[in-house]
């Protein structure tokens, strides 16, 4: 088995093709994860920088 058999071949493998959906998804992850991480740090008594 060579390396090319491990990954599906896409004829239109363009990183900018999914850019319209990647930006809102990344923003949603950011808006959920940052307050969650700050809340966990506050609840655990982590030292402030």
N, C-alpha and C positions, 0 to 999 in steps of 0.2 A: 504494500500500500504506500503510495507516494503522498506527498503533502497536499497535492491538488485534490485528492479524493476525500480529504477530511472536511473540506469546506464547500458549500454549494457554490456553483459558478453563477454569477449574476452578470448579465450583459450590460446592465446600466448601473454599475456600482459607483454612484456619485454621492459624495458626502453632502453636497448641497441639495440633493433631491429631497431629503427629509428634513431640511432645515426649518421649514414652516411649522412642523409638528414638534420638533426637538426643542425649540425655544420655549413654547408654553409649558411643555412637560418639565423642562429644567427649572423654570420659574416656579412651578407648582411644588416640585421637590424642595427647592430652596425655601419657599415660604412655609412649608411644613417642618422641615428638618432643623432650621436654625432656631425657631422658638422652642421646639422640643428639646434640642440640645442645651439651650440656655436654661430652660426650666429644670432639666435633670441636674445640671451643674449647680444651680441655685439650691435645689432640694438636697443635694449631697454635701453642700457646704464647701464647694471647691473655692480655692483662694482666687480673689480677683486680681487681674493683671494691672 
